[in-house]
Each structure stands twice: as C-alpha cells, then as structure tokens.
Amino acid sequence: MNRLRGVIAPVVTTFSRENGELDLQSFAANIRAHINAGLHGILVNGSTGEAALLDAAERGAVVDAARAEVPPQSILLVGTGSESTRTCIQQTRDAAKRGADAVLVVAPHYYGPAMTAQALREHYQRVADASPVPVLLYNIPKYMHFSLAPALVSELGAHGNIVGIKDSSGNQELLSAYMNVQSPTFTVLTGNAQIFQDALAQGARGGILAVSLFAPAVSLAVFDGAGRATTSSASAHALHSKLGAKIVAELGVAGVKAAMDHVGLAGGPVRSPLLPLETAQRDTVNELLRSAELATAA
C-alpha cells in the first residue's frame, strides 16, 4: 500500500440529464482529467459518488469504468460499506474481482445504538478476513452519527488486512488520536479540506478530498507545501479551506457537481432524493470559483 498517500479524488458518479441513467463516458473523461491533473488516486462509490443511491449493477459498472482509466502507479479505492456484514463482504469481493486495489468501508450505522465496539469489531474483522484486497476504515460522523473510537481503531489496525482509515470528522482531537495508530502498515488519511494542512503537519499521509475534483492544483499545493511555512502554502491552505467549507461542506454533492460543471468537467445532475442547487446557490459556487481564478467552462 505504498500508493496510499497524496491527494485522492473521491469521484462523482455522472448521470444522464435525459433519463438519469449512468453516463459512463463522462465518468471516464472525468477520471482521465483527475489523473492528468496529478492526483494520486481515485475513489469510486464513496459519499461524493452517491454510492448510497446506486444499485449493485451500477456500483459494478463504475468500478469497471474506473479500472480502465486508473494507471498502475495510481491507486483505485472502492467504497463497499453496507449495513449488512454479509452484503459488505459480497460488495468487497466483487470490487476486488473488478480490479480494486483496496476498499473503503464505512461503519454500519442505521442501527446506531446497536453498533457497540463489539459489533463494529466483529463486522470489520469479518470483512477484513474475507476481503481479497486491503481494507480501510471510514469514519464520517456527519452520516454515521457516531465516531469510531480510537481504541477500536487501534485494535483493528493490528489486523493484517486493515491498512488505514479515512477520517472525515474534521475533529482535530479525534484525528490526533487516530494518528497514534499510524504505523508502517496503517495509514491515516483525512477527508476534511479545512484541516488538510494540519493533518499533514501531524503526519497524515494524504487526503481523500472532494475539493480536488474541481480545484486539484489547490489540493496539490497544500500537499506539496506540507512542512513549509511559505506565503504560497498559506494562501493555498486558506483557499482550500474556504472551498471545502463553502462548496463541499455546506452544499454537499450538488455543490461539488456544480463546481465541476463550472471548471469544464462533468458534474451534472444529482440523483433523487438529492436536489439540485437553487439559482442563488449555483451563483455562489460560480462566484467563489471566479474569485479563486479557477477556469470557467466554455
């Protein structure tokens, strides 16, 4: 897992404006653009990819399309989390069969009060035991409504097939606790643009960041400037944080897709029950990107 580093793009899933079906041609073109921009890897079927709104066939189709575009030197991660351990294992094996380098597994959370340390431990251990490829934990309290306890992460990190965690909490204290688990065989990545610079300063090996989808140069500037207190790195961090807060955190997938449309990539519609941005929100996205001097679609 020496490729588990840098800036990884949690790609959107593109849908046809005419019928709402997958638009795999645009999906593949986006991935080529992300790789050509210098991003270090691709995550499909993640939160930004609207994985919860895809059926099994669609999940498989986007993995196939991504595998055809991601070069060997880059990493292809696939989200395979499910509320059922059985289904998670099935999705993980399918992703591996289709060429995933590793899988990202969000914790089951629908039955939140029942997700004790024991339940989560057994879930992740069973998935990791059955997975043909390495497993990353995924902590996103915004959707899970709880966090993976650092003690549990430490215990799971000792499993030979659990190689890291993506932490999207934005909680500095929690990130620091996860950093205590990092080792040569366990990698901590952040999913929060606002604390990307601080995470790198603590030793995190990279981030899986939606900002990189529409502002890759900014994300890469933060990554490349880690440890160097320069005016340019400070400016990149400030812009990265602003874009992450205003577009990704506040406006969600619809905001990210609107931003991609603005810079000439394929964002397109979100899938119901998600709603498109209102006109004022789209204007806000466009103004933020114009003021940041990011390219406008022709």
Phi, psi and omega in degrees: 000034177291350175273357182276073183198171175081208181254117182250134185269117176274085196294150174283157171263125184268137181237149177293137176288338183280315187229000177078002178281168178302139172249086187286335177294313177293322179301312180294321179297320176300314182298318177300319179295319179296316179294316180295335178284351177101006178292151192270348181186176185228136170245124173249158180061039173259192180297315179293337178275009179055037184303325181295345183254007180257146173273175186298319181295320179293320177302316179294321183295321181287329174296314179301315181295321180292318182300327180290342185250337185275120183287163184300329183283348177258161181258140174249111176259147180228129175284127182230015182298148178206159177290335180258132176300318180301312181293322178300317178296317179299315181292325179293315179296322180294317179298319178297318180298329181273358173111010177299140175279330178198166180237150178249123189240106174289147181291143171302141185214356180299315177267061188311308182299336180275353182275067177287171177302321180295315181297316180291322178300310182294322179300305184293323179294320179294319178296314182295322178298324185270345187282132176285347182233163180299153184243137170247139172284155180227116180250110179222083184302334179304323181255327182283330183069019167201170178244152172288124182294138179306323179296322178291317178300319178298317180294315181292330180295344178277349178290136185296341182248010174251112195249001180173185179215140166259120180250112180254019184290327187074009181265113184298320181295318179292319178300317179299322178294320177294325180299333178293343181270338184302141183206180176301339182247006181219121186249136174257126175239147175259152174245017186241116185295326185292333181248015182303311181299315180295322178298317178297321180297330178278350178112002175302147187268001177160198181209151172252100200232123180294332177303327182295343181290325182243351178219059185300324182296327180290314178299318181292327177295321177295315180296313183291335181270004182303129178087357180243114181274080180243164179298319181293320179291325178293320179294319179297317179297316181297316180292317179301316180296319181295314179296321179295319182287313188279325184260309185283305186290316185280321188254349173067207185300320180299322178293318179298316180295322177296320178296321178295319175303318183298321184269009173093010174262179181263105172265290176077194185283154168272168180259137177304140015272005173296149181248149175291165177293148169286163184304317181296323179292318178296322177298322178298315178301312182298320180292320177300316182287325176295316181293334177275000180060038173269149190301144176257139179300144179288000000 
